[in-house]
Amino acid sequence: GPVAETFRVIQGAMTEEYVRSTQGVFQFELSGDDGGTWYIDLKTKGGSTGFGKPPVTADVVMSMSSADFVKMFT
């Protein structure tokens, strides 16, 4: 779906420089289609994105609809 595709694009754009300069873990609690818990880890070496809880404690937790999430990143 659109949420998974958005996270795939984010993962593809991730660089060590983003991880080094950001040093944050973002958790998204999404409602609606493709909802659930997703994350962007810009703290752990290499960075990562995925479905479910992040591998380390989130620094920021955002709750929104999956449609708003996709709009925010496009």
Residue, then its C-alpha position, 0 to 999 in steps of 0.5 A: g500500500p501507499v504507507a509501505e511504499t512511502f517507508r520503502v522510499i524513505q529507506g532508499a533515501m537514508t544515508e549515514e549522514y542523515v543518521r549521524s546528523t539526526q540521531g532520532v527515532f520516530q514512531f508513527e501510530l497510523s490509523g486507517d488503511d495500512g495503519g499500525t505502528w511504523y518507525i524511522d530509526l535515524k539513530t542506529k548505525g545505517g538507519s532503518t524503517g519498518f512496521g512494528k515497534p522500533p529497535v530502540t526507544a522512540d524519541v518522538v511518537m506521532s499519531m495520525s491517519s495513514a492518509d495524512f502520513v503519506k501526504m506529509f512525506t509526498 
